[in-house]
Amino acid sequence: MFKRIFLGYMAVLLISFSVLALAFNFTVRQYLINDTIQSLHRVAETLSSTAFPPGMQGGGSMRGAFFKLANRIAYADYVVLRHDGIIIDSSDPKAYPHGVKNINEAFMELAFEESPQESLVEKNLVAVSYPVVTSNGNSNSKSAALILYTQLDLLTQLNHSITGILALAVGAGSIVSLIAGLLVVRVVVGPLQQLKDRAAELARRRFSGKLDINTGDELEKLAEAINEMSGRLAEYDESQKEFFRNASHELKTPLMSVQGYAEALKDGVIPDSEKEESLDLIIRESGRMKLLVNKFIYLSKMETLKENYSFEKLNLNDAVREAVHTVKSLAFENNVEMEINIAPETKVVEADPEKLHRLLVNLLGNALRYAAGRVTVNVRSGATIEVIDDGPGFKTGESENIFKPFYKGENGGSGLGLSISRAIVDNHGGTITAENVSTGGAKITVRLGDS
């Protein structure tokens, strides 16, 4: 990963520098050409005011015209042409001999066209043209013209010098960028490698240890999220292990009883008068195991498959009355009186009918198990249900643990009823809490969302 990031960074860097160098080279060249043309115009304007006698053959009155180019004094050549193309004067007699006809058609077009150009830019030179004053005082632009030109090799030398400076600057910048890139990539890749290693540890169920990344950006926030996830996974993993330990313990006792009595019956060590009682015990313990297994399966579904819920609008008052009617026989057996306080207005909630009924029956059954003589059910505003018993109440710290799987108080059952209740409430988007009441006893409060 580090290699790919670094190579990508270098590729972008090289492309950027290449484009910058080409653009800079082109810009500098254009600037030098424009600067040359402006300087030639200034010199030519001055020199063109010099009088030239008609038919003049040769002469060097203007030889060595100088101008300023890019803060340097540069040399310019000139040619004075008559309208018929005869060279009156030039600073380079070898290239443009005096008294002969000019063979440079570009110079003639520059000087004597109907719509003359302001300048001429060719591959090897830059030139400008100005009309000159003849010795008889005429300033007819068609009679003679001054062509002032300079070779582009001077511009090329200046451009090469500037390009060399640019190359040094680009080289130094590349080295600095390379070092900076290495540092930046390592700063980014280092934390990413730690995140990758930590994810691999979590995949192997190694939850101990924490990431320590202090970058002050999203990577640090991601590390904090992974640390939090690791803690929750550790808690979940431990709860699963505890669940299996408790499940094994809960199933072990009835299994041992069933196995023991079955072996005794097979070996004939149980008298005939006790065989029926032994078979009843086997049936009873088998039913207990079946009930436990069903609760295990139900709890698993409650916590993992929320899509199994089928929500519809229900009358909460009717649901409470139905649940109370279901446990009336248990209340009668335990000599417990049940009181229902329901407001007259109808309370409608979005809930799964079967899950809500199981929730209420679980809460009422738990209250009846501990009640001394009374269980009160209140349905309050905000779809709130309170189940209160007059039993011993919760011990210190117990109200925080009763919703955990297999947690049982004194005279408790399987320890799964309230865990199932919490799962049902959670999947309905509600809350369930437990506390002691001031008059004695325990109170469990369920808050469901109103429709």
N, C-alpha and C positions, 0 to 999 in steps of 0.2 A: 504493500500500500504506500509506504514511504517513497519507494522508487517511482511509482506511477505519479504521485503528487509532485515530486521533485522534477521529473522529466516534463510533465505538463507545464509546470511553472517556468522551466528553462525555455521550453518551446515558445510560450507566450512572450517571454522576455526577448528572445532572439528576433521573433517576428516584429515586435514593437520597435526594437532598436533599428532593424533593417528599414522598416517603413519610415521611421524618423530620419535616418541618414539620407535616404533617397529624397524625401520631401525637403530636407534642409539643403541638400546639394542643389536641387532644382531651384529652390527659392533664392539661394545665394547667387547662383548664376544669373537668374533673371534680374536680381537687384543690381549686380555689377553691370549688366548690359544696359539697363535703364540709367544707371548712374553715369556710365560712359557716354550715352547719347546726350544727356543733359549737359555734361561737361564739354563735349564737342560742340554743342550748340552755342554755349557761352563763348568759347574760343573763336569759333567760326564767325560769330556775329561781330567780334572785334576785328578780326583779320579781314573780313570782307569789305571793310571801309577803306582799305588801302587801294590807291589808284593803280590800275594796270594799263599801260599803253597798248592800244590795239596792235595786233600782230606781233606782240612781244615774243621773242624767241629766247626761252631760258630765263635765268635770273634767279636769285635766291633770297629775295627781300623778306620772305616769310619763313625761311627754312628753320626748322627746329621749333615748331609750335608746341608748347607744353600745356597740360591741363591737369587738374586734380582728380584722381580716381581713388575712392576708398581710402582717403587720408594719405595717399601717396602721389608724388609728382610723376605723371606718366608722359610718354612721348607720343605725339600724334604726327602723322604724315599728311601732306595735302597735295592736291592737284587743282590747277586753274585751267578750266576748259572754255574755249569759245563755243558759240552756238553751233558751229559747223563741225565740232569734235576735235579741233586742233588743240594740242596741249600748249598753253601759254607758259606755264611754270609748274614745277613740281619739286617736292623735297627729296624725291628718289628718282633721279634721272635714269637709272638703269632700268627700273620697272616702267617708268612713264617718261621717256625722252622728250625734250622740248622740241616743238615745231613739227611733230609728227601727229598723225591722226590717232585719237584714243581708240583702243580696241575693247575697252570695258563697257559693254552695252548697259550694264546695271548703273554705272556712273551717269551715262547720258540720260537714262530714264529718270534717275533721281533728280538730275539738275534741270532738264528741259521738257519734262512731260507737261501736258496741259494742266493736269491736277497733280502737281509734284508731291512726292511722299515727304514726310518730315524726316525720315531716317531710313537707312538701309542696314539690314542685319543679314549677313551671309554666314556661311560656315566658318570662314576664317577672318572676317573683319566686320567692323561696324563703321558706318559712314553717315555724314550729314552734308547738306548742300545749302549754300547761301549765294545770292547774286552778288557780284562784285562791281565796283565803280571803275569805269574806264578812265583813261587820262584826259579825255575830253569832257568829263563831268557827267556823262550819261550814266544812269543807274538802271538801265533796261535789263530786267532779269533774263531776257532772251539773248543778250549779247555775250555774256560770260558768267561763269559760276565758279565758286570756290567749293571744292570737295575736300572735306576734312575727314580723315579716317584713321583708325588704329587697328592693329592686328589683335585677334582674339587670344593669341598665345599669352599675352599679359594677363587677360582675365582668367585664362585657364590656370596660370601660375598662382594667382591670388586665390582662385577657387580651391586649388589643391592645398594651398597653405591652410585655408580655413577648414577644409575637409580633414586635414591631418590633425588639427586641433580638436575637431569634433570626434575623430576616431579615438584620440587619447581620452577625451571626456567619456565617450561611450565605453571604452575599455575599462576605465576606472569605475564608471557607474555599474558596469556588468559585474565586476569583482565585488563591489559593495553589495549589489543586489543578490549575487550568488550567496554571499555570506549571510545576508539578512534572510534570504529564502531558506537556507539550511536551518537557521535558528527558528524561523517561524514554523516551518514544516515539522521540526522536531517538537516544538511546543504544542502543535495541534495533534501530531501523531502519537506522542507520548500518552496523553490522557485517553485517546481512542484505543490504544493498545491495552491500557488498564481496564477500560470498559469491556473490551472484548474478552480479556482474561477472566474478568469477574462474571460475565455472562456464561462463560464456559464452566466456571465453578458452580454457578447456580444450576446449570443443566445437569451437573453431577451430584446435585443435592448437597452441596457444601455451602452452608448458609453462614458460617462463622466468618468474621472479618468484615471490614468496611473499606470503601473507596475513599481516598483522601486526595481530592482534586480541588485546587484553589486557583481557578483561572478567572473567576469573576464574570463568567459568561454562561451561555447555554450548556456548555459541557459540565460546568459545576452543578447546574440545576439537574442535568441528566444523572450525574453521579449521585446526587441527593435522592432523586427518585428511585434509582436502583438500590440504594441503601435501604430506603423505606420498603421497597418491594421485597428485598432480601429478608428484612425483619418479619414482614407479614408471612412470607413463605415459610420461614422457620417456625413461626407460631402455628401455621396451618399444618405443617408436617408433624409437629409435636402433638397437635390435637388429633390428627389422624392415628398416630401411633397409640395415643392414649385411648382413643375410641376402640381400636382393635384389642388392646389389652383388656379394657372393661367389658367389651363384648364377649371375649373369650372367657373372662371370669364369670359373667352372667350366665353363659351357656354351660359352663363346666359343672355347676352344682346339679341342675336338673339332669344333665347327661349321666353324671355319676350315679344319681338315684335310679334312673331308668336302667342303666347297665347293671347295677347291683341287684336290683329286684328281678330283672330278667334272667340273670345268671342263677340267682337263688331258685327261681321257679323252674328253670331247666334242670338244675341239680337235685330238685326235690327236697330241699332243706326247709322249705316253708310248709307248715302244716296246712291241711286242706281247709281248715277253718279260717285261715288268714290269706288264702290265695285270692279271694275276691277283693279284699282290701288292698292287697299288693297290686293287683291289676288296676284298681281305681287310682292308686298312686302313680302308676306308670302312665295312665291316660292323662291324669292331672298335670304331671311334669312335662309330658309331651305337648299338651296344650299350652303350657307356659312357654316352652321353647318356641312353639309356633307363633305365639303372640309376640315374643321378643324379636324373632326373625322378621315378622311383618312390620314391626315398628322400625327395625333397622332399614328395611327397604323403603318404608314410607318417609323416614327422615332423610334418606339419601335423595329421594325424589324431590322432597321439599326444598332442599338446599341447592340442587343442581339443575332441575328442569322446571323453570318458571313457566315455560310454554305449556305445561300440563294444566295450568289454571284456565278455567273458563269463567270469565267475569260477566256478571249481569247485575242489573239493578235489583236490590233486595230491601225488604222492609226489616230494619234492624230490630225493631221491637218484636216482630213475629219470630225472628230467628232466635232471640233470647228466650222467649216463652217456649219455643219448641225444645231448646236445649235443656231448660229447667224441667220440662215434662219428661225428657229422656232419663234424667238422673233421679227422678222422684222416688223410685223404688230403692235406690241406694241410700237416699236420705232417710227413708223410712227404716231401713235396716239399721242404720247408725243412730237412730233417734235424734236426727238433726232437723230443725225447722228451717224452711227456706223462705226468704222474704224477697219480693221483687218490687223495685221502685222504677216505674217507667213513666216518662212524661206522656201526656195524652197525644201530643202531635206526632205525626208519622216521621220516622227517620229513615231516609233512603241512602243506601251506600252501594258502591260498585264492589262486588265481592264474588268469590266462588262459593256457591251454596254448600257443597260438601266440605270444603276446607274450613269455612267459617263455622259450620256445625261441629266439626271435630275440635276446632280451637276452643269453642265455648264448653263443650263436654269435658275436654281435658282440664280446663281451669276449674270448672265446677267439681269435677271428680277429685282434683287435688285439694280443693277447699274442704270438701266433705271428709277427706281422709284425716284432716287435722282439726276440724271444728269440734268444739266442746258441746255445742248445742244449737248453733245458729250460723247460717250462711246468708249473706245479704248480697243481692245483685242490683246495681244501680246503672241505669242507662241515662247518660247526661248529654248535654248539648255538645256539638262537635263530634258526634259519633264516638263518644267515649263510654267504655264499659268498665265498671268496677266490680270486682268479686272480692268480698270481704268475709273472713271467718273469725270466730272468737276463740281460736286455738292459742297455742303458746307463742305464735309469731316466729320470726326469723332470728336466728342467733347472729351475733356480731359478724359482719362481713359475708353472711350467707346469702343475702339478697343479691349480691353481685355474681354468685356462682350457680344459682338454681337453674339458670337457663342453659348451662353447659350439659352436654350429653353425659349420662350416667351419674350425674351428681344427685345424691339422695340424702335427704334429711332423715331424722328419726321416723320410723314407720313408713319410709318412702317406698315407692314401687320400683319400676325398672330404671327410673332416672332418665327416661326418654320423653315423657309426656310434655314437660315444659320446653324441652329443646324443640320438639315438633311444633309447639305453640309459637315459639319465637320465629321459626322458619316461616310459618304461615303468615304471621303478622308482617315480617320483613318483605315477603313477596306481595303483600297487599299495600306496601308503601307506608305502613304505620309504625307505631312504637309500642313496646310493652315494657313495663317497669314493675318492680316489687318493692314493698316497704312495709314497715310495721305501723299500726295505727295507735293513737294515744290511749284508746280505751282497752287495748289488748287485742292481739290477733294480728293477722297478716292481710295485706291488701295488694291485689294485682290489678294494674290499670292498663287497659288496651285502648289505643287511639287509632281509629281508622279514618280514612279520608271520606268526606261527604261527597255524594254524587252531585 
